[in-house]
Amino acid sequence: MIYVFKTTVDSKSKLESASKILHELLPDCQWNFDLEDCDNILRIESDIEISEIMLQNDIFNCIELE
């Protein structure tokens, strides 16, 4: 399944920090950020269910898009 989130990751430093968190939280998932999009999109491809609550942390916030 593919999940799409609007995020607050809007800089290289936030991207590096968010990447570390995602590697720990989702080691078996494929994901990427699109910082050129106005919503700083995070796309996650996963066989497990992903929720925005699962991804909340001190580095970035996200909201799942329809």
C-alpha positions as CSV (number, residue, x, y, z in Angstrom):
1,M,0.0,0.0,0.0
2,I,1.1,3.6,-0.6
3,Y,0.6,6.3,1.9
4,V,1.0,10.0,1.3
5,F,1.6,12.6,4.0
6,K,1.9,16.4,4.1
7,T,4.8,17.2,6.3
8,T,6.7,20.0,8.0
9,V,10.0,18.8,6.6
10,D,11.1,21.8,4.7
11,S,14.9,21.9,4.9
12,K,17.9,19.7,4.4
13,S,18.6,19.5,8.2
14,K,15.0,18.4,8.9
15,L,15.3,15.9,6.0
16,E,18.4,14.4,7.5
17,S,16.8,14.1,11.0
18,A,13.5,12.8,9.6
19,S,15.4,10.2,7.6
20,K,17.1,8.8,10.7
21,I,13.7,8.5,12.4
22,L,12.1,6.8,9.4
23,H,15.0,4.3,9.1
24,E,14.4,3.3,12.7
25,L,10.5,3.3,12.6
26,L,10.1,1.7,9.1
27,P,13.2,-0.4,8.4
28,D,11.4,-2.6,5.8
29,C,9.5,0.1,4.0
30,Q,10.4,2.3,1.0
31,W,9.8,6.0,1.5
32,N,10.8,9.3,0.0
33,F,10.2,13.1,0.4
34,D,9.3,15.5,-2.3
35,L,10.5,18.9,-0.9
36,E,9.7,20.6,-4.1
37,D,6.0,20.0,-3.5
38,C,4.3,22.8,-1.6
39,D,3.2,20.2,1.0
40,N,6.6,18.6,1.5
41,I,5.2,15.2,0.7
42,L,6.3,12.0,2.3
43,R,5.4,8.9,0.3
44,I,5.7,5.5,2.0
45,E,5.3,2.1,0.4
46,S,4.6,-0.5,3.0
47,D,3.0,-3.9,3.6
48,I,2.1,-2.8,7.1
49,E,-0.5,-0.2,8.0
50,I,1.0,3.3,8.6
51,S,-0.7,6.0,10.5
52,E,0.2,9.7,11.0
53,I,0.1,9.1,14.8
54,M,2.8,6.4,14.3
55,L,5.0,9.0,12.6
56,Q,4.5,11.9,15.0
57,N,7.7,13.1,16.7
58,D,9.7,16.1,17.8
59,I,11.4,16.6,14.4
60,F,8.4,16.8,12.0
61,N,4.6,16.6,11.9
62,C,2.6,14.9,9.2
63,I,-1.0,14.6,8.0
64,E,-2.2,11.8,5.8
65,L,-3.6,13.0,2.5
66,E,-6.5,11.3,0.7
